């Protein structure tokens, strides 16, 4: 099952996506520039194989809900996200605000 829901971050309403799969749930919250996602996101792939796309993204691990994804410290970020000041350890919500 796929669920889309509005997610409030500061003064912005973003798109949260939850995909229920067998034994796991994929989570993401996106802006027009980039997104944060659960541990299923492969930052290495984005930085190496898809580097020409200059994807702005960050990953948080151990999250099971969209609110947890917003609050969790980021585990890794893409090179393009770093250029915006997004760093591991900041919360998902902080990163999304920098992706506006």
Order of alpha helices (4+ residues) and beta strands (2+ residues): beta-beta-beta-beta-alpha-beta-alpha-beta-alpha-alpha
